[in-house]
Amino acid sequence: MIVLEPGISVVIPVYNSESTLSELIPRLQAVLDEIGKPFELILVNDGSRDASWAVLCQEAQNRPYVRAIDLMRNYGQHNALLCGIREAKYDVLITMDDDLQNPPEEIPRLLEKLDEGCDVVYGTPAIRQHQLWRNLASEMTKYALRVALGEDVAYKASAFRAFRTHIREAFSAYRSSYVSIDVLLTWGAKSFAAVTVRLDPRPTGASNYTIGKLAAHTLNLVTGFSTLPMRLASIVGFAFTIFGFVILVYVVGRVILQGSSVPGFPFLASVIAIFAGVQLFCLGIMGEYIARMHFRMMERPPYAVKDEIRRDG
């Protein structure tokens, strides 16, 4: 186990953010200087297609507290976070987005709550500034996270977090390509909390989390970290078995009581279609689990580092 130094590590996944980095880093420095503890900024470039890596290289060469890590391709926000979390050297860790919607000036509020004895503290925005469909997709993801976590605080989860770095020991051996930092934190954390923080408008660009990506992340949560879909498939299968038995009783009873069978091809076709659909639904759920088992057996890593820049070499 690595001995952690007292201080603050800030981990930020970077994706196509060259326009915000030049403002984000100085603001973070001003806040962390005021706190008065040693600190480092670990910025992980997650396959950006703009000049983000060039900006990170320059910042890392000019500022001794900045470490820039370049991943081989775009692995996803949570995978990039996992990379940065494993590189942190201080005993308190902050994660946040790179788009300036999480104000660095709110970090002291998270740290104050963490000092009360919590293991993980989320910065929950009072008002989410997204379109209706985006908010609905986010709520769907939070429900899936609630299923995976088994914690009510899942509804307050956000990318703006503070937690104790030693928690990462609980998932130090995790190697699956399907990553959810919030779920992994539950493997080592005992107490969760949330504080309401300010959410600033995005100065440039739009969110990289489309409804498709949120839906994929939701699917990964419920099939990668929960057995609920398998239980749902069992319940649905059992329910339709009873439904089929009821239909059988109805058909046989009609023959016995009325001397005639149920007429019509539409009735038969409808019943067959219903049962075929249920079977395919259950097979699809099992297929998702088998696919994840397949990728875990391949030991495909959650990320691969291409380069790292820091002023000490």
N, C-alpha and C positions, 0 to 999 in steps of 0.2 A: 504493500500500500504506500503510495507517494505521500510524503509529509507536505501538507499545504501551508503556505505562508499566509499570515494575516493580510488581508487586502481585498480588492474587488476586481473581478474579471468580468468584462462586458463582451458578450459574444453576439455578433450581428451577421446574419446571412446576407450576402449582397447579390442582387440580380438586376442588371440594367439600371444602375443608380448613380451614374457618373455626375448627374446634375445635383444630387443632394449630399454627396459625401463631403464636399468641401465645406458645407455648413454643419453637418452632423458631427464631425470629429471635433472641431473647436468647441462646440456647445457641450459635448460630453466632457472634454478636458476641463472646461470652466466649472462644471458641476462637481466632478470628481476631485478637482483641486480643493474646492470648498469643503468637501467632506473630510479631507485631510488624511486619507489612508492611501497606501500604495495601490496602484491600479494598472491595468493593462486593457487594451482594446484588441480583440481578436476578430478580424473581419474575414469572412470566408466567401470567396468569390465562387458562386454556384453556376458556372458556365455562362457568364454574362456575354451578350452579343455586342455591347457597346464598349466604351473605353474605361469601364469600371476598374479593370485590373491595372491599367496604366496609372490611374489615379491612386489606387491602393499601394502600388509600388512606390510612388513618389511620397505618399504619406508615411509609409513604413521606413523609408530612408531618412526622412526629415524628423520624425518623432520617435523617440526611443521606446515609448510605451505602446506603439502600434505593431501588431503582427498581422501580416497579410498572407492568407493561404488561398491557393488557387486549385480548385478541383478540376479533374480531367474533363468533366462534362456537367450538364445540369442534372443533379440528382434529386432536387426538391428541397424545400425549406427545412424540413425536419432532419433530413440527412445531413445538410450543411451545418445545422445547429449541433448535431451529435458530434461532428468532427471538431467544432470549436470547443464544445464542452469538454471533450477528452484532452484538449490541449491546455486548458486553464490551469494556472498555478496558484491562484489565491483561494481563500476559503469561502468566499461569497461570490456567487455568480449571478449576473444579470443577462437576460436575453431580451432583445428588442428588434423591431423591424428597421429597415434602412430608409424608409420613405418620409421620416420626420413627423409621422402621425403620432408616434409615441414620443412625447416631449422629454428630453433628457432631464429637464428640471423637476420631473415627477419621481425620479429615482430615489431621493431621500425618503419619500413617503413609503415606498416599498421596503426600504431598509429599516425604517422605524417599526413597521409591522413585523418584519423578520426578527428584530431584536426582542420582540415579546415572547419568543419561544417557538415560533412556527418554523416548519421545514421548507415550505413553499408558499410564496405570496404572489398572487396575480394582480396586475393592474387592469381593472375592468373599466372600459369607457362608460361614461354616464349616458351618452347618446352616440349611436353608431351612424356614421354619415355614409350610408350606402343606399343603393336603389332597393326597392321592395324585394325583387327576386334574389338579390345578393343577401339581404337580411334573412330571407326564408331559407336559403341554402346554408347560411351560417347556423341558424337555429337547428336545422337538420343535422349538421355536423356536431353541434353541441349535444344533441340528444344521443347520437351514436357514441360520443365521448362519455356521456353519463352511463351508457350501457357498459362500455369497456372499463371505466374507472370504478363504477359502483360508488361514486362520490357526488354529493349534491353540488359541490363547488365546481363541477364540470361546466355548469351553465354560466359560470363567471370566468372561465378559462380564457386566456388571451396569449398572444405572442410576447407580451410585456410581462416578464416573470423575474422573480428574485428567489433564489434557493441556495441551500448550503451545498458546496461543491462535493463534499464527501458522499452525497447521495448517489453520485455517478458510479460508485463502486458496485451498486446493486445491479447495474447493467453493463459492467465493464466487458463482459464476454459476449454481449449481444452483437450478432453479425448479420441479421436478416436485412434485406434491402427494403423491407416495409417498416418504416420508422414513425412512431408517434412519441414525441418527447414527453407529452403530458401523461401518457400511459406508463412510459418507462420510469418517470418520477415516482409513480405510486409504488413501484417495486422497492423503493428504499425510504420513502417519506412516510411519516406518521401523521402529521398535521398540516392542513391546508387552510389558507385564508385568502381574502381578496380585499382590495381597497379600490375605491372609485377614483379614477384619474381622468385628466383632460385628454381629449382626442382632437388633435389639430387637423385642419384640412390638408390634404396632400398637395404640396406646392406645384408638382409637375407630374404628368403621366397619369396612368390609371392602375388599379390593382392588378397584379399578376394572377390572383386567384379568381379564375373564371368559375362559372357554375359547374362546368364539367370537371374541373380540378377538385372543387369542393365535394362533388358527388363521388369522385374516385377516392378521395381521402376518407369520406364517410364509409365507403365500402371496405377500405383497408382497415379502418378502426373496428368495424363490427365482425369482420371475418378473420382479421389478423390477431386480435386481442380478446375475442369473446366467442363463446360457444352458443350465443343466443340464436343465430340463424339456423344452426343444426337443431336446436330445440324447437324452433318455429317449424322447421320442415317436419319434425316428428309429430308435432301437434296437428299440423295441417293434414298429414298423411293419416293420422288416427281419426280425425274428424271426417274425412272423406271415406274412410273405411266404414264408419258408422252410417254415413249417408248412403253408401252403396248397399249396406245391409237393409236399411229402411226401404230402399227401392225394391230390393229382392222380396221383402215381406209384402210390400204393396202388390207386386206383380203376382206372386204366388197366391196371396189372399184374394185377389180379383178373380183368378182362375177358379179357386175353390168356391167362392161365394157366388160369382156371377157366371162362371163357366166360359169366360172369354179372357183373352190376354189384352195387354195394353196395345192399342192400335197405333200405327203411324211410324214412318221412318224418322221424322224430326225428333221424336222423343229419344229414340235410340242414339241418333247422331249427337244430340246435345249431351247426353250422359257420357258417351265415349269421349267427346271433345273436352268436357270438364275434367274427367279423370286423366286424360293424356296431358292436359295443361298442368295439372297438379304434379304429375310425375316429372315432367320436364322442369318445373320450378324446383322441386326437391333435388333433382339431379344437378341443376345449375348451382345450387348452394353447395352441394358436396364437391362439385368441380372446383369452386373457388378455394375450398380448403385443400383439396389435393394439389392445386396449382401452387399454393403457398408452401406446402410440404415439399414439393418438387424444387422450388427455388431455394429453400433452406438446405436441402440435401446438396444442392450445387455449391452452397456456401458463397453465394454471390455477395460481395461486401456492400455495405450501405453507401460507401463513397470511396474514392481513390484520389489521393493528393498528387497534383502535378508539380507544384512549386510552392515555396514559402519564402517570404521576404521579411526581414527584420534588420534593424540597424546594427545589431551585434553579430551579423553574419548568418 
